Amino acid sequence: MKMQILTLKLKAFILLFVVGILFIHPARAVENLPALKKVKVLVYTKNGKGFVHDNIPYAVKCIEKLGKENGFETVVSDDPAVFTEANLQQYTCLIFPSTNNDVFDTDAQRLAFRRYIEAGGGLVGLHSVTGTERNWTWFKQMLGGTFSWHAVNQKFSVKVIDPSHPSVKGLPMVWERKDECYFAKELYPGIKVVMAHDVTSLDSSVPATANMINKFSAPFSTLYPAVWYQKFDGGNVWITALGHDKENYEDPVFVKHVLQGINFVVGQYKKLDYSKAYADSRDTPLRY
């Protein structure tokens, strides 16, 4: 009898130990990430004139750590001169963490970015990436929309609406979190939404705020896009509007979300094929 009790206690200890490891290191607990092995990504951090998020250094540190833990190489730059066709060919994926406003200096750099996407490259965008290059129609379509307004930073709910998507694997179906609820305009109809802000969970006790929420969430009702992906003009894009607070990039659940988003985009990558890149200017008409 004593032996049976000791065996049960040992099994319980092992179970609790394993669960504890998964809770403390959920990013490492993501199953099967072979797509990330020996991959090279560019983390681009330049911001244009205007608000610059203080989360960017934390996002960079987070992604660099994920790279070390999961076998992919990260190159970090805020220099738009990296956007040449020759240089971009070494990257499987580009990551824009909370970039904002104009992040390129020249249209030649914009064209290099566009042709990279057309050739089959990938983009991962975090939080305020939707406020990037607001005067460039193709870029806004590629992102899936452009920033219009956000509610004050607060606790609210985000709901998984596509539980089959790998970027939300292991996340709560209803994710209660403190963040900025982002709204967009010029939403592109090709996006496929994975998670949605629960607009009804926002604090609307102040009439002026309630009016703003109603204005910017229209024509949606209770749910509004928060995380989405799309195949666009030859490339693959994954966007999460979450991640305002710098503390998010040390939150195991959010870090897991970011890692799985990167892995999703990288997993779609085959090989850059510049014979499919057709644009000769940043505004070449899109081939649908």
Secondary structure as GFF3:
##gff-version 3
##sequence-region A 1 288
A	DSSP	alpha_helix	2	24	.	.	.	ID=ss1
A	DSSP	alpha_helix	26	29	.	.	.	ID=ss2
A	DSSP	three_ten_helix	34	36	.	.	.	ID=ss3
A	DSSP	beta_strand	40	44	.	.	.	ID=ss4
A	DSSP	alpha_helix	56	70	.	.	.	ID=ss5
A	DSSP	beta_strand	73	77	.	.	.	ID=ss6
A	DSSP	three_ten_helix	80	82	.	.	.	ID=ss7
A	DSSP	alpha_helix	85	88	.	.	.	ID=ss8
A	DSSP	beta_strand	93	97	.	.	.	ID=ss9
A	DSSP	alpha_helix	107	118	.	.	.	ID=ss10
A	DSSP	beta_strand	122	126	.	.	.	ID=ss11
A	DSSP	three_ten_helix	127	131	.	.	.	ID=ss12
A	DSSP	alpha_helix	137	143	.	.	.	ID=ss13
A	DSSP	beta_strand	146	150	.	.	.	ID=ss14
A	DSSP	beta_strand	154	160	.	.	.	ID=ss15
A	DSSP	three_ten_helix	166	168	.	.	.	ID=ss16
A	DSSP	beta_strand	174	179	.	.	.	ID=ss17
A	DSSP	beta_strand	182	185	.	.	.	ID=ss18
A	DSSP	beta_strand	192	198	.	.	.	ID=ss19
A	DSSP	three_ten_helix	199	201	.	.	.	ID=ss20
A	DSSP	alpha_helix	207	217	.	.	.	ID=ss21
A	DSSP	beta_strand	223	232	.	.	.	ID=ss22
A	DSSP	beta_strand	235	240	.	.	.	ID=ss23
A	DSSP	three_ten_helix	246	250	.	.	.	ID=ss24
A	DSSP	alpha_helix	252	268	.	.	.	ID=ss25
A	DSSP	three_ten_helix	274	276	.	.	.	ID=ss26
###
